[in-house]
């Protein structure tokens, strides 16, 4: 932990995106590889086919009331310990 003055406060918020694999007709036994980026599920199947599945994620569905984490950093991006946030 740094003893320097904090210059940045970073907060994170949890969000959940779901894909109904059954409704999409995806057999998980046929998946060779997958990755998720920008809210899109990208699957490479064992037969070589590659498919992208969009999500219906809506940024307004995030609970912005309270962050999951709040971290203070100094100018070197080293974490600075301050008093804990009151609930």
HUNOR-V802544 format. One record per pair of residues at least 12 apart in sequence whose ideal C-beta (glycine too) atoms are under 8 Angstrom apart, sorted by the first residue. I is the first residue (numbers start at 1). GAP is how many residues later the second one is. If there is no record, write none. Layout:
BEGIN
i->I gap->GAP
i->I gap->GAP
END
This chain:
BEGIN
i->1 gap->77
i->1 gap->78
i->1 gap->79
i->1 gap->80
i->2 gap->71
i->2 gap->72
i->2 gap->74
i->2 gap->76
i->2 gap->77
i->2 gap->78
i->3 gap->77
i->4 gap->70
i->4 gap->71
i->4 gap->72
i->4 gap->74
i->4 gap->76
i->5 gap->69
i->5 gap->75
i->6 gap->66
i->6 gap->67
i->6 gap->68
i->6 gap->74
i->6 gap->76
i->7 gap->66
i->7 gap->67
i->7 gap->68
i->8 gap->64
i->8 gap->65
i->8 gap->66
i->8 gap->69
i->9 gap->61
i->9 gap->62
i->9 gap->63
i->9 gap->64
i->10 gap->59
i->10 gap->60
i->10 gap->61
i->10 gap->62
i->10 gap->63
i->11 gap->56
i->11 gap->57
i->11 gap->58
i->11 gap->59
i->11 gap->60
i->12 gap->55
i->12 gap->56
i->12 gap->57
i->13 gap->49
i->13 gap->50
i->13 gap->51
i->13 gap->54
i->13 gap->55
i->14 gap->48
i->14 gap->49
i->14 gap->54
i->15 gap->42
i->15 gap->46
i->15 gap->47
i->17 gap->19
i->17 gap->22
i->17 gap->38
i->17 gap->40
i->18 gap->37
i->19 gap->22
i->19 gap->34
i->19 gap->36
i->24 gap->29
i->26 gap->17
i->26 gap->27
i->30 gap->15
i->30 gap->16
i->30 gap->17
i->31 gap->12
i->31 gap->13
i->31 gap->14
i->31 gap->15
i->32 gap->12
i->32 gap->13
i->32 gap->14
i->39 gap->15
i->39 gap->16
i->39 gap->18
i->40 gap->12
i->40 gap->13
i->40 gap->14
i->40 gap->15
i->41 gap->12
i->41 gap->14
i->70 gap->15
END
